[in-house]
Amino acid sequence: MAELKSELSWSISRANLLRDCPRRYYYHYYLSWGGWKPEAPPERRKAYTLKSMVNLDMLAGQIVHDVIREIFNREREGFSRTSCEQARKLALTRLRDAWRQSKEGLWRRSPKRFANLFEHYYDQDVPQSRLDDTKEKVDACITNLFGSETFKFIRQAGVKHWLTIDQLDFFEFAGVKIYAVPDFAMRDGQSVRIYDWKTGKPNEDVEQQLACYVFFANKRWQVPPHLTVPFAVYLSEGRIQQIDVTEERSAQLKDYIRTSLFEMMRLLRSVEHNLPRRVDAFSRTDNAAKCARCFFKELCESDGEKEDADSGLFD
């Protein structure tokens, strides 16, 4: 049996995945663990491959985030500033490379190193118009960032005021590690500004995510919540929205953390060793639209025919 992580942790993405579909949560966080090892059972290797998958929209978002992170990290390390044209070319080159990697199936060598697109894996037809729209979206996100007052403000403030750039970090709450990855945070006088780059459209989880970053800033940098100013930056639209994280929203977030942690623990047969219960303890969503877009649908469909057989993987 592959060795599992020794402790349970929490993040917004983990909690939301459990909320949306416990079965997908099981595949993502438990069945996939150790699936990168050559000696791993086929089910684990399959789950790991599917966990590493992205769809075209996700790929565009990842590339934009990666390029922005590298732009700021280069400046913080003392290298010359990247121009808008250089950043645009880099982003579009990576998009083309990832498409080629996926189409040629290079992910079979290493799902972690090479792109594996949902659209290719499940033999979906991708019209040229969608590819053109994706390229235009990536290009617009980079162009709008460079032309924004936000970008100018960050650069003018100087690297000495920058706190974190898209780096995984954590704080402790309710006895567990709470992970967070603010896209960008900086000091502005006594205040802290937190920016979250968005390549998609607004959704109901944005405020919750930024409330978590305010909580993180309080725990990690001892900044009072009223002095933490979070922004959602919608790059494809060239629009920025300041989010008002009220005391009520902060309290709701803490309740959500406690509630989802309780549900996570309920699904474990050993909290101490983070060992899950049988696979059939993790219910499937009844949302057909989510199932159709789920990376694990191949595994889930076959799993439905052999629930009891797979449930012994962690015995």
C-alpha positions as CSV (number, residue, x, y, z in Angstrom):
1,M,0.0,0.0,0.0
2,A,1.3,3.5,-0.9
3,E,2.2,5.6,2.1
4,L,-0.4,8.3,2.8
5,K,0.1,11.8,4.1
6,S,0.4,11.7,7.9
7,E,-1.9,14.6,8.7
8,L,-5.1,16.2,7.5
9,S,-4.9,19.7,6.3
10,W,-7.5,22.3,5.0
11,S,-7.7,24.7,2.1
12,I,-10.5,26.5,0.3
13,S,-10.1,24.3,-2.8
14,R,-10.1,21.1,-0.8
15,A,-13.2,22.1,1.2
16,N,-15.0,23.2,-1.9
17,L,-14.2,20.0,-3.7
18,L,-15.6,17.9,-0.8
19,R,-18.7,20.1,-0.9
20,D,-19.2,19.6,-4.6
21,C,-18.5,15.9,-4.9
22,P,-17.2,13.7,-2.0
23,R,-16.3,10.9,-4.5
24,R,-14.1,13.3,-6.6
25,Y,-12.5,14.4,-3.3
26,Y,-11.7,10.8,-2.5
27,Y,-10.1,10.2,-5.9
28,H,-8.1,13.5,-5.8
29,Y,-6.8,13.4,-2.3
30,Y,-6.6,9.7,-1.4
31,L,-6.7,7.3,-4.3
32,S,-4.2,9.3,-6.3
33,W,-1.6,9.4,-3.5
34,G,1.5,7.5,-4.5
35,G,0.2,7.1,-8.1
36,W,3.4,8.6,-9.4
37,K,5.4,5.5,-8.3
38,P,6.0,2.9,-11.0
39,E,5.1,0.1,-8.5
40,A,1.7,1.8,-7.6
41,P,-1.5,-0.2,-8.2
42,P,-3.2,0.6,-11.6
43,E,-6.1,2.4,-9.8
44,R,-3.7,4.8,-8.1
45,R,-1.7,5.5,-11.2
46,K,-5.0,6.2,-13.1
47,A,-6.2,8.5,-10.3
48,Y,-2.9,10.3,-10.3
49,T,-3.0,10.8,-14.1
50,L,-6.6,12.2,-13.9
51,K,-5.7,14.4,-10.9
52,S,-2.9,16.0,-13.0
53,M,-5.3,16.8,-15.8
54,V,-6.5,20.3,-16.8
55,N,-9.1,21.6,-19.2
56,L,-8.5,24.3,-21.7
57,D,-9.8,27.1,-19.5
58,M,-7.7,25.9,-16.5
59,L,-4.6,25.7,-18.7
60,A,-5.1,29.3,-19.8
61,G,-5.5,30.4,-16.2
62,Q,-2.4,28.4,-15.1
63,I,-0.2,29.9,-17.8
64,V,-1.3,33.5,-17.0
65,H,-0.7,32.9,-13.2
66,D,2.7,31.3,-13.9
67,V,3.9,34.1,-16.2
68,I,2.8,36.8,-13.7
69,R,4.5,35.0,-10.8
70,E,7.7,34.8,-12.9
71,I,7.5,38.5,-13.8
72,F,7.4,39.6,-10.2
73,N,9.9,37.0,-9.0
74,R,12.4,38.2,-11.6
75,E,12.1,41.8,-10.4
76,R,12.4,40.8,-6.8
77,E,15.6,38.9,-7.6
78,G,17.1,42.0,-9.3
79,F,16.7,41.0,-12.9
80,S,15.6,43.5,-15.6
81,R,11.9,44.2,-15.9
82,T,9.9,42.1,-18.3
83,S,8.1,44.0,-21.0
84,C,4.5,43.4,-22.0
85,E,5.5,42.1,-25.3
86,Q,8.0,39.6,-23.8
87,A,5.3,38.4,-21.3
88,R,2.7,38.0,-24.1
89,K,5.1,36.0,-26.3
90,L,6.1,33.8,-23.3
91,A,2.4,33.1,-22.4
92,L,1.4,32.2,-25.9
93,T,4.4,30.0,-26.5
94,R,3.6,28.1,-23.4
95,L,0.0,27.7,-24.5
96,R,1.1,26.3,-27.8
97,D,3.6,24.0,-26.2
98,A,1.1,22.6,-23.7
99,W,-1.4,22.0,-26.5
100,R,1.2,20.1,-28.4
101,Q,2.3,18.1,-25.4
102,S,-1.3,17.0,-24.7
103,K,-2.1,16.2,-28.3
104,E,1.0,14.0,-28.6
105,G,0.2,12.3,-25.3
106,L,3.6,13.2,-23.7
107,W,1.8,13.1,-20.3
108,R,2.1,9.3,-20.5
109,R,5.8,9.7,-19.7
110,S,5.1,12.0,-16.8
111,P,1.6,13.4,-16.0
112,K,3.3,16.0,-13.8
113,R,5.7,17.4,-16.4
114,F,3.5,17.4,-19.5
115,A,0.1,18.8,-20.1
116,N,-2.9,16.4,-20.3
117,L,-6.0,18.2,-21.5
118,F,-9.4,16.9,-20.6
119,E,-10.5,17.7,-24.2
120,H,-7.9,15.4,-25.7
121,Y,-8.1,12.6,-23.1
122,Y,-11.9,12.3,-23.6
123,D,-11.7,12.8,-27.4
124,Q,-13.8,16.0,-27.4
125,D,-14.0,18.1,-30.5
126,V,-12.4,21.5,-30.0
127,P,-13.3,24.0,-32.7
128,Q,-10.7,26.4,-34.0
129,S,-12.9,29.2,-32.7
130,R,-12.4,28.0,-29.1
131,L,-8.6,27.8,-29.6
132,D,-8.7,31.3,-31.0
133,D,-10.8,32.5,-28.0
134,T,-8.3,30.9,-25.6
135,K,-5.3,32.6,-27.2
136,E,-7.1,35.9,-27.2
137,K,-8.0,35.5,-23.6
138,V,-4.4,34.7,-22.5
139,D,-3.1,37.6,-24.5
140,A,-5.8,40.0,-23.1
141,C,-5.0,39.0,-19.5
142,I,-1.3,39.8,-19.9
143,T,-2.0,43.0,-21.8
144,N,-4.6,44.2,-19.4
145,L,-2.3,43.5,-16.4
146,F,0.5,45.6,-17.9
147,G,-1.9,48.4,-18.7
148,S,-3.5,48.5,-15.3
149,E,-3.1,51.0,-12.5
150,T,-2.7,48.0,-10.2
151,F,0.4,46.8,-12.0
152,K,1.9,50.3,-12.1
153,F,1.2,50.8,-8.3
154,I,2.9,47.5,-7.4
155,R,6.0,48.3,-9.5
156,Q,6.2,51.8,-8.2
157,A,6.0,50.7,-4.6
158,G,9.1,48.6,-5.0
159,V,10.1,45.1,-4.1
160,K,10.9,46.0,-0.4
161,H,7.1,46.3,0.2
162,W,6.2,42.9,-1.4
163,L,5.2,40.2,1.0
164,T,4.4,37.1,-1.1
165,I,4.1,36.1,-4.7
166,D,1.9,33.1,-5.4
167,Q,3.6,30.9,-2.9
168,L,2.0,28.1,-0.9
169,D,1.9,28.9,2.9
170,F,-0.1,28.0,5.9
171,F,-1.3,28.9,9.3
172,E,-2.8,26.9,12.1
173,F,-6.5,26.9,13.1
174,A,-8.6,24.4,14.9
175,G,-5.6,22.2,15.3
176,V,-4.8,21.8,11.6
177,K,-2.8,23.5,9.0
178,I,-4.8,25.9,6.8
179,Y,-3.1,26.3,3.5
180,A,-3.4,29.5,1.4
181,V,-1.7,30.7,-1.8
182,P,-2.4,34.5,-2.2
183,D,-1.4,35.5,-5.8
184,F,0.2,38.7,-4.6
185,A,0.4,40.6,-1.3
186,M,2.2,43.8,-0.4
187,R,2.4,46.4,2.4
188,D,0.9,49.8,1.8
189,G,1.7,51.9,4.9
190,Q,0.2,50.1,7.8
191,S,-2.2,48.2,5.5
192,V,-1.7,45.1,3.5
193,R,-3.1,44.7,0.0
194,I,-3.8,41.3,-1.4
195,Y,-4.5,40.7,-5.1
196,D,-6.1,37.7,-6.6
197,W,-5.7,37.4,-10.3
198,K,-8.8,36.1,-12.0
199,T,-8.9,34.9,-15.6
200,G,-12.5,33.8,-15.5
201,K,-15.8,35.4,-14.5
202,P,-16.9,36.3,-11.0
203,N,-18.5,33.5,-8.9
204,E,-19.9,32.9,-5.5
205,D,-16.6,31.6,-4.1
206,V,-14.5,34.7,-4.7
207,E,-15.5,36.5,-1.5
208,Q,-14.9,33.3,0.5
209,Q,-11.5,32.8,-1.0
210,L,-10.4,36.4,-0.2
211,A,-11.8,36.2,3.3
212,C,-9.5,33.3,3.8
213,Y,-6.6,35.4,2.6
214,V,-7.5,38.1,5.1
215,F,-7.5,35.4,7.8
216,F,-4.1,34.2,6.5
217,A,-2.7,37.8,6.7
218,N,-3.9,38.1,10.3
219,K,-2.3,34.9,11.3
220,R,0.9,35.0,9.2
221,W,1.8,38.7,9.4
222,Q,-0.3,39.8,12.4
223,V,-2.2,42.4,10.3
224,P,-5.6,43.3,11.7
225,P,-8.4,42.3,9.4
226,H,-9.6,46.0,9.0
227,L,-6.1,46.8,7.7
228,T,-6.1,44.1,5.1
229,V,-7.5,45.1,1.7
230,P,-8.3,42.3,-0.7
231,F,-8.9,42.8,-4.4
232,A,-10.2,40.4,-7.1
233,V,-8.5,41.5,-10.4
234,Y,-10.5,40.3,-13.4
235,L,-7.7,40.3,-16.0
236,S,-9.7,39.3,-19.1
237,E,-12.1,42.2,-18.4
238,G,-9.5,44.7,-17.3
239,R,-11.5,45.2,-14.1
240,I,-10.6,45.3,-10.4
241,Q,-13.0,44.8,-7.5
242,Q,-12.2,45.5,-3.9
243,I,-13.9,43.0,-1.6
244,D,-15.2,44.1,1.8
245,V,-14.6,41.2,4.1
246,T,-17.0,41.9,7.0
247,E,-16.9,40.5,10.5
248,E,-19.9,38.4,9.5
249,R,-18.1,37.0,6.5
250,S,-15.0,36.2,8.6
251,A,-17.2,34.4,11.1
252,Q,-18.9,32.4,8.3
253,L,-15.5,31.4,7.0
254,K,-14.4,30.1,10.3
255,D,-17.7,28.2,10.6
256,Y,-17.1,26.7,7.1
257,I,-13.6,25.6,8.1
258,R,-14.9,23.9,11.2
259,T,-17.8,22.3,9.5
260,S,-15.8,21.0,6.5
261,L,-13.1,19.8,8.8
262,F,-15.7,17.8,10.7
263,E,-16.9,16.3,7.5
264,M,-13.4,15.4,6.4
265,M,-12.7,13.7,9.7
266,R,-16.0,11.9,9.5
267,L,-14.8,10.3,6.3
268,L,-11.6,9.0,7.9
269,R,-11.2,5.7,9.7
270,S,-8.0,7.1,11.2
271,V,-7.8,10.8,11.8
272,E,-4.3,10.4,13.2
273,H,-2.9,8.8,10.1
274,N,-5.3,10.5,7.6
275,L,-6.7,7.1,6.4
276,P,-10.1,7.2,4.6
277,R,-13.1,5.0,5.0
278,R,-14.3,2.7,2.2
279,V,-14.8,4.3,-1.2
280,D,-18.6,3.9,-0.9
281,A,-18.6,6.3,2.1
282,F,-17.8,9.1,-0.3
283,S,-21.0,9.8,-2.1
284,R,-21.3,11.0,-5.7
285,T,-22.8,14.3,-6.7
286,D,-26.2,14.1,-8.5
287,N,-25.3,17.1,-10.6
288,A,-25.1,15.7,-14.2
289,A,-23.4,18.8,-15.6
290,K,-20.5,18.5,-13.0
291,C,-20.2,14.8,-13.8
292,A,-19.8,15.5,-17.5
293,R,-16.9,17.9,-16.8
294,C,-15.2,15.8,-14.2
295,F,-11.7,14.6,-14.8
296,F,-12.4,11.4,-12.9
297,K,-15.5,10.4,-14.8
298,E,-13.7,7.4,-16.5
299,L,-12.7,6.1,-13.1
300,C,-16.0,6.9,-11.5
301,E,-18.0,5.1,-14.2
302,S,-16.0,2.0,-13.9
303,D,-16.0,2.3,-10.1
304,G,-19.7,2.2,-10.0
305,E,-19.6,-1.4,-11.2
306,K,-17.1,-2.5,-8.5
307,E,-17.6,-0.4,-5.4
308,D,-16.8,-3.2,-3.0
309,A,-13.7,-4.3,-4.9
310,D,-12.0,-0.9,-4.8
311,S,-13.0,-0.2,-1.2
312,G,-10.3,-2.5,0.1
313,L,-7.5,-0.4,-1.2
314,F,-6.8,1.1,2.2
315,D,-7.4,-2.0,4.3
